[in-house]
Amino acid sequence: MHIPDGFISLPASLAAAAAAAAGVGVALRRSDATLERRAVPLAGLLAAFIFAAQMLNVPIAAGTSGHLLGAGLAAVLLGPWLATVSLTAVVLVQALLFADGGIVALGLNVLNMAVVAPWLAWGAFRLARATLPRYPASDATATFLAGAIGVVGAAGAFGLEYALGGVGGAPALLVAGTMLGVHAVIGVGEGLITAAAVGTIRSIRPDLVASDRVEPTPAVHGAHHRRLASAAAVVAALALAATAGPLASTLPDGLEHVASTLGFAGHERLSPVAAGPLAGYTTPGVAAAVAGTSLAGVLGVLAVLAVMAAMRGLRRLHGRGAEERDPT
């Protein structure tokens, strides 16, 4: 799903970067206006978990692998604005530290995975909840659709981008159709994982689900309890990152499979950070490949948490500056 440099022309990539910047900018402002305080740490923790989970590629049909995108999960738990912010942090760290996705294509990847995917997931979730009968299984169905539609939507966005500025001469309709077909299979798995994860969280902490937020009971969910839960979540994300990389399938992912099958894989260009210290999820100076991948994953989780903390700090500074300019 991560687009490398070279698949999409420079003008189309720049246009996508402008659209992505606008979308993320609006998401930052809107999350300031609508954000509930207890959702802030959840956003960082969820971003770290999604980064770790994306390291685990699993085999699917036809010699292809897939991994969790997390757009539906983030949208249902955080709402679409904060989901965009969280997924942007993930995509930035992947591109800048690990050369996972191109630098020229960074705007394309942010647009597809952090803007289009969570918003389509949120729309599918809300539409399903509004139209399905109110049975216990309805929420699970709506959440499943959010996970699946997020993946398929991001794949469809790439198909449109290839039609507008694709390199390599592959038929645009064939690219779009193949991308949608491959990622529909991946989307089923993502939908099941999303429904299971949200259902578990809803049964324990319904106040953490954006779509049905309630006030937590202080005696049950006090500050000490939340700190312990946050620490446990960080440890879980670090453990997942340490194990996911070494266990990941080496089969090509959905986009790599499509590019190879349709003949435009040879147009991939190395990212400017492809020679960086953590490129390819490796760690310099660590002789054992498994240990190097595990350490890279751990460092990636910490980097995502740092980016989310920096974004939170910038929002606080922006809010403080606005108050100083308008003390009323």
C-alpha positions, 0 to 999 in steps of 0.5 A: 500500500505504501507507494514508492517514488517513480510510480506516479508522475511528479506533477500528480505527486505534488498535487497530492501533497498539496491536498494531503497538507490541506487535509492534515492541516484541517484535521489538526485544527478540527481535532483541537476544537472537538478533542476530548482530553482523554482521547489525546493519549489514546491517539498516540498509543493507537498510532504506535500500535498501528505502526507496529501492526503494519510491520506484520505482513501475512500471506494472502491469496496468489502469492501476495501478502497484506498488513493492517492499515488501521484506518477503520480502527483509528476512525471508530476509536478516535473519530476521523479528525484525530485518526487523520493526525495519528495515521499521518504520524505513522506514515511520516515515520515510515517514510523518513526513517525506514524508507517505507514509501517514497519521499516524493510520494509522501503526499500520495501516501498521506492522502491515501492512508491518512486522509481518504482511508479514515474518512471513508471508513468513518462514513461507512461506519456511520452509514451502517449504524444509521441504516442497520437494525439496532441489534448487538451484531449491528455495531460489529457489522458497522465496524467490520465495514469501516475496516474493510472500506478503509483499505479498499478506499485507499486502494481505489485512491491509488487507482485514480492517482495512477489514471491521472499520473501513472508511469509505466503505461499500464492500463489505468482501468486494469490497475484500478480493478486489480488493486481493488480486487487484491485489497478487497481480500485484505480488507476482509481480514482488516474488517474482522480484526477491526471489529474484534478489537473495537468490540473488546475495547467497547466491552471494557472502556466504552468511553474510548470509542468515539462513536459512543463516548460516555463519561468514565466512572472516576472510581473505576477509570481514575488517573492512576488506572489510566496511567497503568493502562497507558503503560501497558499499551506502550509495552504491548506496542513495543512487544508487537514491534519487536516480534512483528518484523522478524515474523513478517512474510517476505511475499510482495504486498498488494501494490508490489504484486500489482506493479509486478504483474502489470509491468510498472514495478521497474519504474520504482526509484529509491527514496532519498532516505533508502540508505538511512540507518533504519531503512528497510527496518534494519539497525546498523551495527546489529549483526543478527538480522532478527535482532536488528529488525526487532530493534528497528521496530522498537525505535519506530514505535518510540519515534511515532510516540515522539511525533505524536507528542510533538504534534500535541505540543504544537497544538498547545503552543498554537492554542496558547498563542491564540489565547494571548492574541484574544484574551477575551 
